Amino acid sequence: MAWEKRGTEGSLVTWYDNMEVEAYVYTAGPVGEAFIKGLNDKKILGSRCPKCGRVYVPARMYCEYCFIKTEDTLVEVKGRAYIYTYTTVYKDHYGNTLQTPLHIGLIKFEGVTGGLLAYIDGKPEIGKEVEIVSYGIPLKVKVK
Ligand SMILES: [Zn+2]
């Protein structure tokens, strides 16, 4: 496998090549699997730390602050979803100009640690509330 690297230290590095992914099987793990099943049921599942009370999205097995398991405390996240940050994409992977620019953002939920990537429909603004319109990976949200 030959790698063509571009960029310098401290700047974006990209390379193009083929990966032989057919030979590998990845699992989401027990909490990741529950999170994905939640998406299929149109639910955002987080895991709550029984010690500090933090809720992580996506759900994870351990609290990174308390170093204890959170996997037994999955909760549905229903707080306000908002745009934490976003970018607008004008060109595709091959450098062709897109007919319609694409907005991609990190969506956070009030009272929750972490967030989820999403395609954003509408005019994005940081802090603006969004409504989830599709629970895939990534999510699709619409600016309210
Ligand atoms: Zn904790």
Boltz pocket constraint, residues with backbone or C-beta under 6 A from the ligand:
constraints:
  - pocket:
      binder: B
      contacts: [[A, 49], [A, 50], [A, 51], [A, 52], [A, 53], [A, 54], [A, 63], [A, 64], [A, 65], [A, 66], [A, 67]]
      max_distance: 6.0
